[in-house]
Amino acid sequence: MARRRAFCAFERRQAVKLARIFFAVLACASLAGCAASYRAPVVERTVARPSTAKPAAPPAEQRPESYTVKRGDTLYSIALDNGLDYRELAAWNNISDPAAIKAGLVLRMRPPGQAVAAQPEGGAQVHPEARVQVQPVTVPGSVEARSLGADPRAAVEPRAGTEPPRVASDLKTGPKAMKLPYSEENLAMLLRQAPAAPTPEPVPPQPSAEDGQDTVAWIWPAAGRVLAGFSEATNKGVDILGKIGDPVFASASGRVVYSGTGLRGYGKLVIIKHNQTYLSAYAHNSNLLVKEGQNVVRGQKIAEIGNTDSSQAKLHFEIRRLGKPVDPLKFLPDRPS
């Protein structure tokens, strides 16, 4: 009996040990499962960044609308100082003799009508000279303007006891239209009968400041060395040494807007207009080989070096941007040493 009790007690102790071992193993397994590394799914998203596009370039400097002639001015010098063709300037101001201008005369510096800006809203119009806005006046009893698509019969209400006026849309000029059921065949027939829409004429692109106006391929106009550089106070260009009769070349392609001796201190002078921005001037020549209005190409011989209005034989060369002198050495290519 005592042995049986001892055996039962032993079995209970063993069962408790097994239970403890089981629960210990289960707890370790749970802890191991929780401690295992788990990576959450990552979704890459692209963050929209603000555009880094460069702001639009500011518009080019505009020349004044008018200029008051001062003592000593000539039409040629005014045109050169403002980057204009003196013949255009004369035409804008109805000047028949360029040498007949007097001090105090106010000249228009832009083509007629160019100074008018965009029309104001509401149908107002601006007169280019007086700059007075003209507003449309609505008078009681006046006929109201309507678009072409509006019903003309709705514009006028007939008075009581009077017959409404007949309009063009009341007149039948053809048989009554017939509605057809939808089908591929009927649709194709209607498309064939419909009049073709007029093709709009292509509008030529307007020139802008970015259409090559500031892009000029310059070359040296003469082969001599530079005698004097650019100075805003004393020298509006560069002086290039040469011998009488040496060739003078067009520094860039363009149109000759002046060829003569009308500007004091320049001698025999040639001015070439390359675009709406740049002019080039070639002074003190002994012989002029081009005429006004003639188109020239870069490198073409246009004159010969001389000493007219100068103490020595040289070429005085200027580049003007919108009439303002700029340093030609900043535009001309480097010479090989």
C-alpha positions as a printed Julia matrix, in Angstrom:
337×3 Matrix{Float64}:
   0.0     0.0      0.0
   2.8     2.4      0.87
   4.56    1.56    -2.38
   1.42    2.34    -4.36
   1.09    5.72    -2.68
   4.73    6.51    -3.32
   4.34    5.53    -6.98
   1.26    7.77    -7.38
   3.08   10.7     -5.8
   6.03   10.15    -8.15
   3.72   10.15   -11.17
   2.08   13.41   -10.05
   5.48   15.07    -9.66
   6.5    13.9    -13.14
   3.26   15.22   -14.66
   3.8    18.61   -13.02
   7.36   18.73   -14.38
   6.18   17.84   -17.89
   3.49   20.5    -17.72
   6.02   23.12   -16.62
   8.41   22.11   -19.42
   5.58   22.28   -21.97
   4.48   25.73   -20.9
   8.11   26.95   -20.79
   8.71   25.76   -24.35
   5.44   27.34   -25.49
   6.37   30.65   -23.88
   9.82   30.65   -25.53
   8.27   29.96   -28.89
   5.88   32.86   -28.46
   8.68   35.22   -27.45
  10.78   34.11   -30.4
   7.91   34.76   -32.77
   7.35   38.28   -31.4
  11.07   39.1    -31.5
  11.42   38.12   -35.19
  12.13   41.16   -37.44
   9.21   42.34   -39.48
   9.52   45.02   -42.18
   6.48   46.98   -43.06
   5.88   47.43   -46.82
   7.33   50.72   -48.08
   5.76   52.54   -51.01
   7.98   55.09   -52.72
   6.22   58.26   -53.58
   7.51   61.13   -55.69
   7.1    64.5    -54.05
   6.16   67.19   -56.54
   8.7    69.98   -56.38
   8.11   73.49   -57.59
   9.32   74.19   -61.1
  12.78   75.72   -61.37
  12.17   77.24   -64.79
  13.89   80.54   -65.34
  11.64   83.57   -65.28
  10.87   85.22   -68.59
  13.47   87.73   -69.71
  12.44   91.33   -69.25
  11.42   93.13   -72.43
  14.08   95.03   -74.36
  14.59   98.71   -73.6
  12.12  100.86   -75.5
  13.14  104.06   -77.2
  11.25  107.27   -76.29
   8.08  108.16   -78.14
   9.31  111.63   -79.02
  12.5   113.69   -79.14
  12.98  117.46   -79.08
  15.64  118.63   -81.51
  18.53  120.46   -79.85
  21.04  122.88   -81.32
  23.66  121.0    -83.33
  21.44  117.94   -83.92
  20.95  116.53   -87.37
  18.43  113.97   -88.5
  21.32  111.59   -89.15
  22.77  111.94   -85.64
  19.34  111.56   -84.02
  18.66  108.41   -86.03
  22.08  106.97   -85.14
  21.67  107.73   -81.42
  18.31  105.92   -81.41
  19.17  102.98   -83.65
  16.92  104.11   -86.5
  17.1   104.57   -90.25
  17.05  108.33   -90.86
  14.74  107.83   -93.87
  12.16  106.06   -91.69
  12.47  108.85   -89.13
  11.89  111.43   -91.86
   8.86  109.55   -93.17
   7.29  109.25   -89.68
   7.57  113.05   -89.28
   6.75  114.1    -92.88
  10.21  115.63   -93.35
  11.16  116.03   -97.0
  14.59  117.64   -96.4
  16.63  115.94   -93.63
  18.87  119.03   -93.38
  15.96  121.39   -92.7
  15.17  120.46   -89.09
  15.45  123.2    -86.48
  16.01  123.29   -82.73
  12.79  122.86   -80.76
  11.12  120.59   -83.31
   9.48  117.58   -81.65
  10.06  114.38   -83.61
   8.06  111.19   -83.46
  10.46  108.32   -82.65
   8.08  105.45   -83.38
   5.92  104.52   -86.36
   2.46  106.13   -86.28
   0.01  103.99   -84.33
   2.66  101.87   -82.61
   2.25  103.61   -79.27
  -1.38  102.45   -78.95
  -1.63   99.67   -76.4
  -4.27   96.98   -76.09
  -7.87   98.18   -76.29
  -9.56   98.6    -72.88
 -12.37   96.31   -71.89
 -16.01   97.14   -72.48
 -15.6    98.27   -76.09
 -13.7   101.46   -75.18
 -11.4   102.88   -77.82
  -8.26  104.96   -77.31
  -7.33  107.69   -79.76
  -3.56  107.45   -80.49
  -3.0   111.22   -80.34
  -5.33  112.56   -77.67
  -5.32  109.33   -75.61
  -9.03  109.82   -74.81
 -11.11  106.77   -74.04
 -14.36  106.68   -75.99
 -17.08  104.64   -74.31
 -20.11  103.39   -76.27
 -23.27  105.32   -75.28
 -26.56  103.49   -74.85
 -29.51  105.67   -75.87
 -33.04  104.68   -74.75
 -34.97  103.27   -77.64
 -31.92  102.34   -79.64
 -31.64   98.96   -81.29
 -29.72   96.48   -79.19
 -26.81   94.78   -80.93
 -27.02   91.0    -80.94
 -24.79   88.23   -82.19
 -25.47   86.52   -85.47
 -26.6    83.37   -83.72
 -29.39   85.14   -81.8
 -32.97   85.04   -82.9
 -33.68   88.36   -84.69
 -37.38   88.12   -83.88
 -36.6    88.31   -80.13
 -34.86   91.68   -80.49
 -38.02   93.67   -81.32
 -41.31   93.23   -79.48
 -44.34   94.11   -81.61
 -46.73   96.69   -80.26
 -50.29   95.77   -79.45
 -52.56   95.86   -82.47
 -49.74   95.93   -85.0
 -48.49   93.17   -87.23
 -45.04   91.93   -86.28
 -42.4    92.72   -88.89
 -41.38   89.93   -91.18
 -37.79   88.89   -90.97
 -35.63   86.99   -93.41
 -35.87   83.81   -91.36
 -39.7    83.75   -91.91
 -39.27   83.35   -95.65
 -39.15   79.76   -96.76
 -36.5    79.21   -99.35
 -36.51   75.43   -99.45
 -38.42   72.31   -98.5
 -38.95   71.44   -94.86
 -36.11   69.52   -93.29
 -36.63   65.83   -92.68
 -35.3    64.01   -89.63
 -33.57   60.74   -90.36
 -33.12   57.87   -87.91
 -29.58   57.41   -86.67
 -27.48   54.96   -88.64
 -23.99   54.76   -90.08
 -25.35   55.27   -93.61
 -27.42   58.36   -92.72
 -24.51   59.9    -90.8
 -22.17   59.4    -93.73
 -24.74   60.96   -96.1
 -25.13   64.04   -93.89
 -21.4    64.47   -93.66
 -21.09   64.37   -97.44
 -23.84   66.98   -97.87
 -22.52   69.35   -95.19
 -20.51   72.29   -96.6
 -16.82   72.18   -95.9
 -15.65   74.51   -93.16
 -13.45   77.33   -94.46
  -9.8    76.78   -93.77
  -8.36   79.68   -91.75
  -5.42   81.39   -93.33
  -2.17   80.82   -91.45
  -1.12   83.84   -89.45
   2.57   84.67   -89.87
   4.4    84.63   -86.53
   5.11   88.04   -85.08
   8.78   88.86   -84.56
   9.85   88.86   -80.98
  12.89   89.78   -79.03
  13.94   86.15   -78.87
  13.88   85.56   -82.67
  17.59   86.15   -83.1
  17.41   89.9    -82.49
  20.2    89.75   -79.94
  22.2    87.13   -81.81
  24.65   88.64   -84.31
  27.77   86.87   -85.58
  30.4    89.61   -85.61
  33.82   89.68   -87.3
  36.59   92.25   -87.27
  35.95   94.99   -89.87
  39.64   95.66   -90.51
  42.97   93.89   -90.05
  44.95   96.59   -88.2
  45.73   96.83   -84.5
  43.55   98.73   -82.07
  44.71  102.3    -81.53
  42.11  103.38   -78.96
  39.53  101.42   -77.04
  35.96  102.15   -76.06
  35.15  104.94   -73.6
  31.66  106.22   -72.83
  33.04  109.72   -72.27
  35.59  110.13   -75.08
  35.3   107.31   -77.64
  32.02  105.65   -78.65
  33.79  102.79   -80.41
  37.28  101.51   -81.23
  39.88  102.98   -83.58
  41.69  100.48   -85.82
  44.96  101.47   -87.48
  45.28  101.11   -91.23
  46.62  102.56   -94.44
  44.63  104.62   -96.91
  42.95  102.21   -99.29
  42.95   99.2    -96.94
  39.64   97.29   -97.13
  36.82   97.78   -94.64
  34.51   94.77   -94.25
  30.95   94.5    -93.0
  31.2    93.15   -89.47
  27.84   91.36   -89.84
  25.12   90.94   -92.43
  22.46   93.61   -92.71
  21.09   96.55   -94.68
  22.92   99.84   -95.36
  20.84  102.63   -93.81
  23.36  105.42   -94.35
  26.25  106.11   -96.69
  27.56  109.67   -96.84
  29.18  112.58   -95.02
  26.25  114.08   -93.1
  27.54  113.46   -89.56
  30.13  115.92   -88.33
  33.33  114.26   -87.07
  32.75  110.91   -88.82
  33.96  111.78   -92.29
  32.78  109.37   -94.96
  30.52  107.07   -92.99
  28.65  103.8    -93.53
  25.94  102.61   -91.12
  24.54   99.08   -91.33
  21.36   97.97   -89.57
  21.59   94.29   -88.64
  18.2    93.84   -86.91
  15.84   95.78   -84.66
  18.5    95.9    -81.95
  21.95   96.44   -83.46
  23.63   98.96   -85.77
  27.3    99.19   -86.75
  29.11  102.29   -87.98
  32.3   102.61   -90.07
  33.85  106.12   -90.12
  36.76  108.12   -91.65
  36.73  106.14   -94.92
  38.38  107.36   -98.07
  35.97  105.62  -100.44
  32.43  104.3    -99.93
  31.52  101.2   -101.93
  27.87  100.63  -100.89
  24.65  102.61  -101.24
  21.73  103.21   -98.9
  19.18  100.41   -98.98
  21.71   97.86  -100.2
  21.86   94.48   -98.43
  25.36   93.33   -97.48
  26.73   90.09   -96.08
  29.28   89.58   -93.35
  32.82   90.0    -94.69
  31.76   92.01   -97.75
  34.02   94.95   -98.62
  31.99   98.1    -98.03
  34.62  100.88   -97.93
  38.3   101.72   -97.85
  40.19  103.12   -94.88
  40.93  106.85   -95.03
  41.5   109.94   -92.92
  38.39  112.04   -93.62
  37.66  114.15   -90.5
  40.67  112.49   -88.84
  44.32  113.36   -88.28
  45.5   109.9    -89.39
  44.37  106.98   -91.5
  42.2   104.71   -89.37
  38.81  103.07   -89.11
  36.53  104.22   -86.33
  34.14  101.3    -85.66
  31.04  101.43   -83.48
  28.4    98.9    -82.38
  25.15  100.37   -81.09
  22.44   98.5    -79.21
  19.09  100.3    -79.5
  21.1   103.4    -80.42
  23.33  103.28   -77.35
  27.08  102.78   -78.0
  28.52   99.56   -76.53
  32.08   98.27   -76.35
  32.8    96.45   -79.65
  35.57   94.4    -78.02
  32.91   92.57   -76.0
  31.26   91.4    -79.23
  34.16   90.86   -81.64
  35.91   87.48   -81.57
  39.37   87.13   -80.05
  42.21   87.58   -82.47
  44.92   84.91   -82.68
  48.06   86.05   -80.86
